[in-house]
Amino acid sequence: MILITGATGNLGQLVIKELLNNKAEFVAGVRNINKYNGHHCNLEYIDYDNLSVMKNAFKNIDTIIFISGNAETEHRIQQHRNLIDAAKQENIKHIIYLSFITVTDPHSKFSFTRQHIDTESYLKASGISHTIVRSCWYMENIKTEIINALDNQVFIDNSNTGKISFISRQDVAKGLAQIAINVNLQDRIYTFTGSAAYSMQNIVDLMNANCHKQIKYTLYSDNDYKKRLIDAKLPEFLAEAITLNRVDIDNGDYAFICQDVNFINKKLPLDISDYIFSICCTH
Ligand SMILES: NC(=O)c1ccc[n+]([C@@H]2O[C@H](COP(=O)([O-])OP(=O)(O)OC[C@H]3O[C@@H](n4cnc5c(N)ncnc54)[C@H](OP(=O)(O)O)[C@@H]3O)[C@@H](O)[C@H]2O)c1
């Protein structure tokens, strides 16, 4: 039996759809069962802050698809350790952990990198059999900026020439579900990326070519960019993390291209040019 955490989230719902399509036996771990309004499936109460609640949820579970939480770094480190402790105590056979591409950079400035490094090493030290999926930056993260550029003819970011091999949540979700279902794909470290990497100027060029626009790329300073994110109602810790992420982008941390997702999903991942085109067509 599979249990998926983060089941109410954007990614979790896509994984659940994949598990349903594959007729897999699973339960969705949710924090507030009464408020759940996602895909119809069996639910289990789970909270990363509560070890005994998780122990209870993990009874009769073999495999956990562990989608990283969204708290601040220090809090998240403890939450993830709680989950691994609970899994160990309940003799979980396998954990598939959704990690992040920057974990290979010891100098990463993105604050959540430290959390993912900690979770990966805590998981390894636990002795629980596990698979790690290091995901690149979701292409959906720049949807708001793409729409803003279509409306206002300017695309704003603070990264310079660094490239990102954007991946769609759908491709990550399909891959996580496939790994949970197919035991022969487990016990490895995968890196999920798109098939090509793009700078923000490349994204603007794609928009102009594919959507017949004349959008200009506008490079913001870190201070101005962070203020923009805070004005858009992002919590301060998240605005700070995303602003500093620019350093990792320009250092090339996100430019890495890997075929793992093609191998697991048996198809090419969505390219951001097609994603941009679909937004242009519907906006
Ligand atoms: N690769 C990228 O570009 C990228 C970008 C953004 C995020 N991420 C990571 O990927 C994860 C999934 O992305 P997403 O878009 O699906 O995020 P999301 O929509 O924010 O979903 C996060 C999920 O985590 C659950 N969660 C948070 N705290 C919890 C707790 N204490 N106990 C149990 N569940 C808890 C949330 O449950 P509730 O509904 O109860 O809040 C929600 O289901 C994120 O959490 C983040 O770690 C990656």
The ligand as an ORCA input file, in Angstrom:
! r2SCAN-3c Opt
* xyz 0 1
  N      10.693     22.503     -7.906
  C      10.075     23.669     -7.712
  O      10.137     24.588     -8.539
  C       9.263     23.879     -6.498
  C       8.504     25.044     -6.391
  C       7.673     25.185     -5.302
  C       7.642     24.208     -4.322
  N       8.404     23.100     -4.448
  C       8.366     21.995     -3.462
  O       7.508     21.015     -3.995
  C       6.457     20.726     -3.059
  C       5.207     20.427     -3.807
  O       4.871     21.536     -4.616
  P       3.384     22.045     -4.675
  O       3.326     23.069     -5.725
  O       2.464     20.874     -4.732
  O       3.231     22.730     -3.241
  P       1.878     23.098     -2.468
  O       0.738     23.214     -3.417
  O       2.219     24.258     -1.601
  O       1.609     21.813     -1.554
  C       2.305     21.583     -0.379
  C       1.645     20.408      0.306
  O       2.350     20.137      1.526
  C       1.371     19.953      2.552
  N       1.899     20.289      3.850
  C       2.482     21.444      4.217
  N       2.787     21.398      5.530
  C       2.353     20.213      6.002
  C       2.345     19.592      7.265
  N       2.824     20.207      8.363
  N       1.840     18.351      7.392
  C       1.326     17.705      6.306
  N       1.280     18.239      5.066
  C       1.789     19.494      4.924
  C       0.253     20.903      2.187
  O      -0.926     20.550      2.900
  P      -2.065     21.632      3.286
  O      -3.022     21.646      2.128
  O      -2.643     21.113      4.515
  O      -1.373     22.962      3.462
  C       0.182     20.653      0.681
  O      -0.564     19.488      0.416
  C       6.396     21.962     -2.163
  O       5.868     21.655     -0.913
  C       7.843     22.405     -2.122
  O       8.573     21.701     -1.135
  C       9.208     22.915     -5.513
*
